[in-house]
Amino acid sequence: MTATLLTSAPAREFSPTEERILLAALGLIGRRGVRRLAMQEISEAAGVSRGTLYRYFPSKDDVLAAAADFDEQRFRVGLDDVLDTAAEPQVRIAAFMSYAFAFIRSHSARSLFESEPGFVLGYLLDHLPSLRGELLVRLGDDLDAVPAVAAGDVDREQLADLIVRLFASSWIIPEADEASLVQSVTHILHIAPDQSGGRQP
């Protein structure tokens, strides 16, 4: 679900009950998959009646769409917090990398690719362009500080595309030592590694 991550659309407001339902749904998606997910399971996992669930979300498709929006919002808020504490361009890029990959590692639906690869691949193909675009909006000028971009070897759009593709590959193929991917990329880009260790979302 994380693949939507960032868009330019206004943030949707979620009530505490909606958040409770959507967190339960995300957990179930990771354990059960999308196809086998049932509304009854969601209501039981969230500790709400079926009537309450249907009042907020009339169908499973509505739950899935809202869960994507909710997940996207969680990522965005956490990322804003991380970037607000970083001033130097290279530190901001490293902070983004650390946060993004920590978000993947801790995501309750990460195992979904094992059971429903087609769903995950389609989702990534549909939504990664918005992540790439938002990465350019948030870190565009910062990307110019990367030596390869400053030297004209690649442009900021190509670098953003590379980062997003690494993000997608990490979602699909977990690394044996996931922290090493961030470290390797920061060394390749010649940017300072994030000293926070990748704040958990």
N, C-alpha and C positions, 0 to 999 in steps of 0.2 A: 503494500500500500504506500510505502514511502516514496515511490517513484514520482508521484505528483509533486510533492515537496513544496515547490515555490511557484506561485503564479502572481499575476498583477491584480487579480480579482480582490474585491474587498473581503476582509476576514468575516466569516460567518460566526455569529454568536451561538454558543451551545450552552444549554441549561445544565445544571449539575446532573439531572436525570439522564439527559442525552449523553453527556460525557460517560456516565456509568455504563450505559447501554453500549456505546461505541467502543469503550475499552474492553468490555466483555466480548464484543463481536470480533475485535482484532485478535484477541487471544484465541478465540475459537477458530478463526481463519487459519492461524498458524498451526493449530493442532488437527483440525478437521478438513481444512480446505474450503474452497468456495462452493463447489458443486454440492457437497454433502451438508453444508450449513443450513440449519433449519431455524425458523423463527422461534419455535418452542425452546430450542437449545439456548438461543440468545436470551430469551426472557428468564430462563432458569439461571443462566450464568450471571446475568445482571441483577438477579434478585428482584425483578419487577413482574407484575402480572402481564399476561398476554394482551389484555386490554390497554394497559399503559404503553406497552411496546408498540402496538398498532396505532395508538393515538399519535405517537411521535413519528413512527415510520410505518406507513401502510403496507410496505412489501420488503422483501429481502433486497431487491435492487435499490430501494431507498436507503436501507441500512448500509449497503456497500458504498453507495455514492457519498453518504454522509461520513462514513468511516474514512474514506479517502480525503475528504475535506478536513476532517478533524486531525488526521495524521499529518497532513500538510501544514496545518496551523501549528501543531506541536513542534514540528521541525523549524518552522519559520521563527517562532517565538524564541526557541532555544538558540538558534543561529544569531538572532538579533542580540541576545544577551552576550554571546561570545564575541561578536564583532564590535560591540560597544566598548569592550574592555581592551581592544587592541588598536593601536594607533599607526604603527609602522606598516607599510604595504606588505612586506614579506611576512611579518608576524600575522597580519590579517589573513593572508592566504593559507599559511600553515594552520591557523586556528580554524579556518573553514574546513580544511582537510581533516584535521583531527576530530572535529565535531561531527562531520558528516559520516565518517567511517565508524565512529563510536555509536552513532544513531543506528546504523545498520546492524552492528554487532549485537546491540541490545534489543532489537526489534522483535516483538512477539510473533510476527508473521513471516520472519525470514525463511523459515523452513518450507514455506509454501511452494517454492520452486521445485522441491523434490516430488511433490504430489501433483502439481498442476503447472508444469513448465510453460505450456501454451498460454495460459492466462497471464502469467508473470511477464513473459516475453512481449505479449501484446500490450500489456499495461506499460511496460518500459518504453516500447516504441512510440506509444501514444503521448507519453508525458515527459520523457527526458528533454525534448526541445524546450519545454517551459523552464526546466531547471537550468539548462544552458543559457537561456535568455536572462533569467533572473540572476544567475551568477555574473553575467556581464554587467548587469545593472548595479549590483552590489559591490563587485570587485573589479570592475573594468579598468579604472585608473590604477588600481593596485597591481593588476596583472602586467602593466607596462614596466613595473620595477623588476620583473623576472629577467635575468640577464639574457636569456634566449630571445625574449620579446624586445628588450631594449636594443639588442644587436640586429634585430630585423630577421633573425632566423625563422621565427614563427610570429604570427600576429596574435592578438589577444583572443580573437574568436577561435583560432585553432587550439590555443592552450585551454580555453574553456571547454571545447569539445573533448579534448584529451582527458581532462579531469572528470567530466561527466561520464565518459566511457569507462574510466577506471571505477567510478562509483557503481555503474551498472554491473561490471564484471565482478566486483566484490560482493554484490547482492546475490549473484548467481553461483559463483564459485568461491566459497570461503577459503581464506588463506590459512595455512597451518599456523603461522604467526601473524595475526592480522595487523598488529602494530608495525610490523616491518614494512608493510606496503606504504604506509604514510611516511615512514622514515626514508625509504628508498626514493619515493617521489620527491620529497623535499631536498634530498641530496642531488638528484638528477637536475632539479630546477635551480639548485644553488640558492635555496631560500632557508631562512632560519627555522628549525623545527619548533613546533609549539611546545613551550615548556610546561603547559598545564597537564600534559599527558592525555589530552582529549577528554574534556569534561563530559561526563555521562549525561545524556538527555533526560 
